Amino acid sequence: MSKLSEQKCIPCSIGTPPMENEEIQKYKKELKEDWKVVDDHHLEKTLKFKNFKEALEFTNRVGEIAEKEGHHPDIFLAWGKVELTVMTHKIDGLSESDFVFAAKVDEIDA
């Protein structure tokens, strides 16, 4: 498999089954360890920053990736903290694109 962050998020169709645990665990190994898989349903990551400005700048960079990839996470922004939740809403679970997106976030969180 090629490096996840170099791939493109590809929309899946309604009716596409979400990933199952075995496949999720395979892809999870390619992400930074601070990503959590929750109930084999979605990915979560919490990042800490020195202040609101840095958290907002990071959020804006995530937003740029989201627009470019057509794949949009849920983002919670607070003073010094950003929480990301990534899943494919269309299939109510995880798809390869969620891991591609997470890998792209990992590159800006280097």
Backbone as CSV, one residue per row, in Angstrom:
resi,resn,N_x,N_y,N_z,CA_x,CA_y,CA_z,C_x,C_y,C_z
1,MET,0.853,-1.181,0.000,0.000,0.000,0.000,0.896,1.241,0.000
2,SER,0.528,2.237,-0.758,1.318,3.465,-0.790,1.056,4.277,0.473
3,LYS,1.890,5.257,0.709,1.745,6.113,1.880,0.362,6.775,1.868
4,LEU,-0.368,6.628,2.961,-1.744,7.139,3.022,-1.851,8.625,2.700
5,SER,-0.937,9.428,3.227,-1.045,10.875,3.028,-0.863,11.291,1.576
6,GLU,-0.361,10.406,0.742,-0.174,10.718,-0.675,-1.389,10.323,-1.512
7,GLN,-2.339,9.642,-0.889,-3.540,9.232,-1.606,-4.585,10.339,-1.566
8,LYS,-5.634,10.163,-2.324,-6.727,11.121,-2.408,-7.949,10.529,-1.719
9,CYS,-8.687,11.346,-0.996,-9.943,10.894,-0.407,-10.934,10.645,-1.539
10,ILE,-11.512,9.462,-1.536,-12.454,9.089,-2.590,-13.824,8.880,-1.963
11,PRO,-14.835,9.616,-2.423,-16.163,9.453,-1.838,-16.686,8.037,-2.049
12,CYS,-17.365,7.513,-1.055,-17.974,6.193,-1.233,-19.476,6.368,-1.403
13,SER,-20.094,5.348,-1.898,-21.520,5.394,-2.194,-22.344,4.932,-0.998
14,ILE,-23.560,5.422,-0.930,-24.494,4.911,0.067,-24.628,3.417,-0.191
15,GLY,-24.597,2.642,0.864,-24.674,1.196,0.720,-23.319,0.528,0.809
16,THR,-22.233,1.311,0.677,-20.899,0.761,0.871,-20.774,0.402,2.346
17,PRO,-20.334,-0.807,2.659,-20.231,-1.161,4.071,-19.050,-0.453,4.734
18,PRO,-19.209,-0.048,6.003,-18.071,0.528,6.718,-17.007,-0.543,6.968
19,MET,-15.790,-0.103,7.206,-14.692,-1.023,7.493,-14.983,-1.826,8.759
20,GLU,-14.446,-3.029,8.776,-14.543,-3.862,9.972,-13.221,-3.796,10.734
21,ASN,-13.224,-4.289,11.966,-12.101,-4.119,12.880,-10.757,-4.519,12.291
22,GLU,-10.660,-5.643,11.644,-9.372,-6.113,11.125,-8.771,-5.109,10.145
23,GLU,-9.579,-4.606,9.238,-9.101,-3.628,8.259,-8.793,-2.289,8.940
24,ILE,-9.625,-1.900,9.900,-9.399,-0.661,10.649,-8.038,-0.706,11.329
25,GLN,-7.732,-1.814,11.978,-6.462,-1.932,12.702,-5.268,-1.863,11.759
26,LYS,-5.412,-2.410,10.565,-4.342,-2.350,9.570,-4.042,-0.895,9.192
27,TYR,-5.082,-0.117,8.928,-4.901,1.285,8.547,-4.447,2.129,9.733
28,LYS,-4.946,1.824,10.916,-4.596,2.588,12.122,-3.088,2.583,12.365
29,LYS,-2.425,1.505,12.015,-0.970,1.391,12.201,-0.205,2.437,11.395
30,GLU,-0.837,2.994,10.373,-0.172,3.984,9.525,-0.361,5.416,10.018
31,LEU,-1.113,5.578,11.111,-1.358,6.909,11.667,-0.517,7.113,12.924
32,LYS,-0.400,8.368,13.340,0.255,8.652,14.613,-0.543,7.993,15.732
33,GLU,0.154,7.657,16.808,-0.456,6.903,17.895,-1.553,7.657,18.639
34,ASP,-1.616,8.987,18.502,-2.623,9.731,19.262,-4.027,9.687,18.643
35,TRP,-4.176,9.066,17.488,-5.512,8.837,16.935,-6.145,7.674,17.687
36,LYS,-7.398,7.841,18.054,-8.138,6.773,18.720,-9.242,6.294,17.789
37,VAL,-9.426,4.984,17.733,-10.560,4.407,17.021,-11.642,4.186,18.069
38,VAL,-12.806,4.764,17.860,-13.900,4.670,18.823,-14.988,3.757,18.270
39,ASP,-15.192,2.639,18.941,-16.252,1.682,18.605,-16.218,1.231,17.139
40,ASP,-15.025,1.167,16.544,-14.882,0.819,15.124,-15.787,1.683,14.245
41,HIS,-16.090,2.900,14.720,-17.045,3.785,14.051,-16.419,5.081,13.552
42,HIS,-15.500,5.649,14.345,-14.883,6.910,13.940,-13.512,7.058,14.592
43,LEU,-12.745,8.014,14.066,-11.426,8.353,14.592,-11.539,9.641,15.394
44,GLU,-10.780,9.719,16.477,-10.731,10.935,17.278,-9.282,11.287,17.586
45,LYS,-9.023,12.583,17.645,-7.690,13.070,18.005,-7.854,14.406,18.712
46,THR,-7.138,14.589,19.810,-7.130,15.854,20.536,-5.725,16.413,20.491
47,LEU,-5.622,17.664,20.120,-4.325,18.334,20.037,-4.329,19.534,20.967
48,LYS,-3.204,19.770,21.622,-3.040,20.898,22.548,-2.125,21.944,21.917
49,PHE,-2.441,23.209,22.197,-1.670,24.329,21.673,-1.406,25.334,22.787
50,LYS,-0.473,26.251,22.557,-0.109,27.248,23.565,-1.214,28.257,23.827
51,ASN,-2.040,28.493,22.792,-3.050,29.539,22.923,-4.150,29.340,21.865
52,PHE,-5.119,30.224,21.869,-6.224,30.120,20.920,-5.755,30.353,19.492
53,LYS,-4.856,31.309,19.297,-4.389,31.643,17.947,-3.770,30.429,17.264
54,GLU,-2.898,29.690,17.964,-2.273,28.510,17.370,-3.307,27.426,17.069
55,ALA,-4.255,27.269,17.969,-5.317,26.278,17.747,-6.149,26.649,16.516
56,LEU,-6.448,27.932,16.378,-7.218,28.400,15.225,-6.428,28.224,13.930
57,GLU,-5.142,28.521,13.952,-4.311,28.349,12.752,-4.289,26.879,12.319
58,PHE,-4.162,25.982,13.282,-4.198,24.558,12.965,-5.564,24.178,12.383
59,THR,-6.627,24.673,12.999,-7.983,24.390,12.516,-8.152,24.850,11.077
60,ASN,-7.634,26.005,10.762,-7.722,26.516,9.393,-6.945,25.644,8.416
61,ARG,-5.816,25.110,8.838,-5.040,24.210,7.966,-5.810,22.905,7.738
62,VAL,-6.449,22.410,8.781,-7.284,21.210,8.631,-8.431,21.520,7.672
63,GLY,-9.014,22.710,7.797,-10.091,23.117,6.898,-9.660,23.178,5.446
64,GLU,-8.438,23.617,5.200,-7.914,23.655,3.829,-7.802,22.239,3.256
65,ILE,-7.317,21.312,4.063,-7.235,19.923,3.614,-8.642,19.392,3.338
66,ALA,-9.563,19.676,4.236,-10.945,19.191,4.083,-11.555,19.676,2.772
67,GLU,-11.374,20.927,2.466,-11.936,21.460,1.223,-11.261,20.847,0.002
68,LYS,-9.954,20.720,0.059,-9.214,20.142,-1.068,-9.621,18.693,-1.309
69,GLU,-9.815,17.941,-0.225,-10.126,16.521,-0.332,-11.621,16.230,-0.437
70,GLY,-12.465,17.218,-0.150,-13.906,16.976,-0.159,-14.315,16.003,0.945
71,HIS,-13.586,16.053,2.049,-13.829,15.140,3.167,-13.726,15.963,4.443
72,HIS,-14.833,16.103,5.165,-14.908,17.099,6.227,-15.085,16.481,7.611
73,PRO,-14.121,16.732,8.504,-14.225,16.218,9.864,-15.121,17.108,10.715
74,ASP,-15.502,16.593,11.870,-16.124,17.433,12.891,-14.967,18.025,13.680
75,ILE,-15.001,19.335,13.877,-13.906,20.029,14.554,-14.456,20.799,15.747
76,PHE,-13.840,20.593,16.907,-14.147,21.367,18.101,-12.918,22.201,18.413
77,LEU,-13.093,23.513,18.441,-11.997,24.452,18.683,-12.245,25.157,20.009
78,ALA,-11.250,25.154,20.874,-11.317,25.853,22.151,-9.960,26.499,22.414
79,TRP,-9.848,27.263,23.491,-8.586,27.889,23.819,-7.547,26.796,24.029
80,GLY,-6.531,26.772,23.164,-5.421,25.844,23.308,-5.728,24.396,22.982
81,LYS,-6.859,24.139,22.337,-7.223,22.741,22.079,-8.066,22.625,20.810
82,VAL,-7.792,21.558,20.049,-8.604,21.200,18.887,-8.908,19.714,19.003
83,GLU,-10.176,19.366,18.864,-10.584,17.960,18.838,-11.151,17.657,17.463
84,LEU,-10.665,16.584,16.854,-11.132,16.163,15.531,-11.869,14.836,15.651
85,THR,-12.972,14.725,14.944,-13.689,13.460,14.795,-13.826,13.229,13.302
86,VAL,-13.326,12.074,12.852,-13.311,11.771,11.426,-14.068,10.472,11.192
87,MET,-15.020,10.534,10.278,-15.778,9.355,9.857,-16.431,9.674,8.524
88,THR,-16.990,8.667,7.899,-17.726,8.880,6.661,-19.212,8.824,7.014
89,HIS,-19.821,9.988,7.055,-21.223,10.080,7.465,-22.149,9.286,6.547
90,LYS,-21.822,9.272,5.269,-22.676,8.602,4.282,-22.868,7.114,4.591
91,ILE,-21.830,6.489,5.197,-21.936,5.061,5.508,-21.996,4.811,7.018
92,ASP,-22.025,5.892,7.796,-22.099,5.826,9.250,-20.994,4.939,9.831
93,GLY,-19.778,5.193,9.377,-18.642,4.411,9.858,-17.365,4.861,9.194
94,LEU,-16.364,3.998,9.255,-15.050,4.325,8.713,-14.841,3.770,7.313
95,SER,-14.168,4.577,6.500,-13.764,4.168,5.159,-12.278,4.493,5.003
96,GLU,-11.694,4.023,3.929,-10.283,4.308,3.674,-10.026,5.812,3.649
97,SER,-10.946,6.581,3.127,-10.769,8.033,3.040,-10.580,8.675,4.409
98,ASP,-11.189,8.110,5.440,-11.007,8.655,6.781,-9.549,8.534,7.220
99,PHE,-8.930,7.428,6.890,-7.529,7.218,7.248,-6.604,8.064,6.369
100,VAL,-6.968,8.246,5.117,-6.200,9.127,4.231,-6.232,10.542,4.800
101,PHE,-7.426,11.003,5.177,-7.564,12.344,5.740,-6.752,12.475,7.031
102,ALA,-6.864,11.489,7.912,-6.130,11.527,9.178,-4.619,11.579,8.937
103,ALA,-4.140,10.844,7.959,-2.705,10.859,7.632,-2.276,12.238,7.131
104,LYS,-3.135,12.898,6.394,-2.824,14.247,5.923,-2.760,15.220,7.110
105,VAL,-3.655,15.039,8.078,-3.611,15.864,9.300,-2.319,15.589,10.049
106,ASP,-1.911,14.340,10.127,-0.660,13.990,10.808,0.526,14.741,10.212
107,GLU,0.489,14.994,8.937,1.616,15.714,8.311,1.693,17.169,8.744
108,ILE,0.561,17.793,9.051,0.622,19.183,9.535,0.841,19.221,11.038
109,ASP,0.651,18.083,11.685,0.868,17.952,13.128,2.229,17.327,13.391
110,ALA,3.189,17.633,12.551,4.516,16.995,12.682,5.419,17.757,13.638
